[in-house]
Amino acid sequence: MAEAHQAVGFQFTVTPDGIDLHLSREVLKHIYLSGVTSWIKRAIRFKNGILTGVYPASPSSWLIAVIAIMSTMYARIDPSLGMIDTIKRTLPVSDYMTVQTQTVLSAILFATGLWLSLILMLRYILKALLSYHAWIFESHGKMSFCTKLWLSLVKMFSGRRPLLYSFQASLPRLPVPSVDDTITRYLESVRPLLDDEQYNQMEVVANDFKRDEAPKLQKYLILKSWWATNYVSDWWEEYIYLRGRSPIMVNSNFYAMDLLYVIPTHRQAARAGNVVHAMLQYRRKLERGEHAPLRALGVVPMCSYQMERMFNTTRIPGIETDFVQHLSDRKHLVVYHKGRFFKVWLYYGGRHLWPSELETQFQRILDDTTEPQPGELKLAALTAGNRVPWARARLKYFSQGVNKASLEAIETSAFFLTLDDEEHGYDPDKLRSLDLYAKSVLHGKCYDRWFDKSFTLIAYKNGKLGVNAEHSWADAPIVGHMWEYVLATDCFHLGYTEEGHCKGDINKGLPPTAKLQWDIPLECQEVIEDSYMVAKEIADDVDFHGCLFDEFGKGLIKKSRTSPDAFIQLALQLAQFRDKGEFCLTYEASMTRMFREGRTETVRSCTIESTAFVRAMEDKNTKRLDLFRKAADKHQNMYRLAMTGSGIDRHLFCLYIMSKYLNIDSPFLKQVLSEPWRLSTSQTPQQQLNMVDINKFPRYVGAGGGFGPVADDGYGVSYIIVGENLITFHISSKFSSPETDSYRFGQNIRQAMLDIRALFDQNDKKEILHTTFSCSVTLHYFQNGGSQLVSSG
């Protein structure tokens, strides 16, 4: 009963003598502390907002400008060329505004205007510098004088101690490529996939489009690029993600795994407590903009726009299209355990709950033995099924009463937590442990993750973790940034006691968790069951295989003077050809975050050069290594073009959307947009924050993450390059396709990697033999006084 009394701020009773008022000091104290914390948070946000708003200058530079102008006035020098006098004449004269006051105020106004002008000039200079991309195309390890000079200028104009959003106003806009360049690159990309007759037909259709429809579409697209911050991102979010009416589970959502080898504690509630607290720390820094912006080469800033919607965000279903709801500071999360939903407050006395306090709350939920209410067990299956039934059910059954209140608690929560009743994780002694772990994080039981939340944190019974992320609001590197911070904070900063509990005292005065209430009618329960059956069919069809490739890694690949990503992509092409006996359209995601609000672009990894290399490998051609280098160079160049805004697919996608708005029928664009990606690949970034030294702590490495298959008869492959000696592949396909087998494809990838390495081993042996032969010849030459050349094998 103590908690119930503390939950009431005051009580009163009416007596014959009047009203007897009783105040709860404890509650008033918490109200006061909450108010103080709120005002401190606002003050910090306001301060950081000013720092970001005037970057790359600083507020102190305004004071310097004012002092400088005032000093020149006292020296009877007018640096304003008469502008101060003009401002002075416009100011009214009164008893409160003397001539001297007018002069000082005019000087301050002029100094402020000059200061703001300098800020704008610095931003435009920085934006012009950041529009230079020649540095990306230079050979690794070699840097031209122009690039060195450019780097020095970028450092000079970048200011000191930037905040997360400091560079946003200085980032260049994503350029619109020319139609000629895009069509040329597109035709080149499909050439190895078409026979001569098919290619000639495609060439005719492409040239017709370039001549007839493209000029008008391109003009409107350029106009959009001038008006919008990014000519791709808004349409990409709307038409690729939010307008899709099929289930987002497996088809759109992606996942991230826990540390591969380490479980810091096997206590489920303790692990969840530490990680949730670490997430709250990350969110606080995110809301204040205190994270350091990501920068290529430590200098070139990446766009941070996607990070804004990481927390307090939910995808809301609609009949024709969904929308993303993002709210400001949310103070609770919702926890799912064995069919029940619980609301957990994240603040106490104006501060975040400590890890030990969160552990206590989660343990209370784990110890709760109540049964789910009718329809509650599989309620989250609505978010896993088709979007239209979910949208209609939401309007009909969740728009009033307790259902509305409970649904709002979920949709307005900071994020969603599942305390899973299963055990998962990588175990080398258990067959397919990584495969089952991946399937669990991706789809679970189809009703124990809220797939519409920006992300669902999953804490397993054995202390292992996972994250299931909705895709419309951001891409995988954004979630990866948060996940790296959280895992490093959990293991190296917060830690656990010897018994595996969270560190810190246990607060017994915490208010209890609130169990969400539902009144779900039978009709709605039938809709839930239908959604569950749709989702279960999708989940049961997913064939996953996790492949840990530890024969060699990035270290050895770099010694061969090859890009690790190009090496892996060519191995995937070789594995694909061996798996199916043919080449296919291949998707590799690259980022365009060097531009404002940039997201991704497609690298078409199946090229003329890569197919020539693969055929040479199968034919045992002696020029295999030369063909490999040509294919790798081609892939790197395409990747760089995609990063710098000269890709193929986003441009064609936007031209297609524009054609729909203008009611222009384009057979070429229809054909391009309907082509299936039978091999979809993506590299998961590693060590964006460098919070953990992998060389010092080699077991504290992440397992990466993955996604579902994009095509019914294709593969989805996500890979993460971990340290110097490990590459993890996450391979997905569908059991229903007789053409695919994820385990088989994993073995093909492994063999392809080893076969390509063998090329370099053979070449190294030849070089050693050549060096030995040369040394032997030279030695005999000098032994004979240089008068006679004696050869020795």
PyMOL commands that set and color helices and strands:
alter all, ss='L'
color gray80, all
select helices_A, chain A and resi 2-6+25-53+59-74+83-90+99-130+134-137+145-157+168-170+179-193+196-211+214-227+233-242+268-288+305-309+355-367+379-383+387-397+401-411+433-443+476-494+522-540+554-559+564-580+608-619+624-643+649-661+667-674+742-783
alter helices_A, ss='H'
color red, helices_A
select strands_A, chain A and resi 10-15+18-23+254-257+295-296+300-301+313-316+323-326+332-337+340-345+347-348+351-352+416-419+455-459+465-469+514-515+542-549+586-591+600-604+679-683+705-707+715-722+726-734
alter strands_A, ss='S'
color yellow, strands_A
deselect
rebuild
show_as cartoon
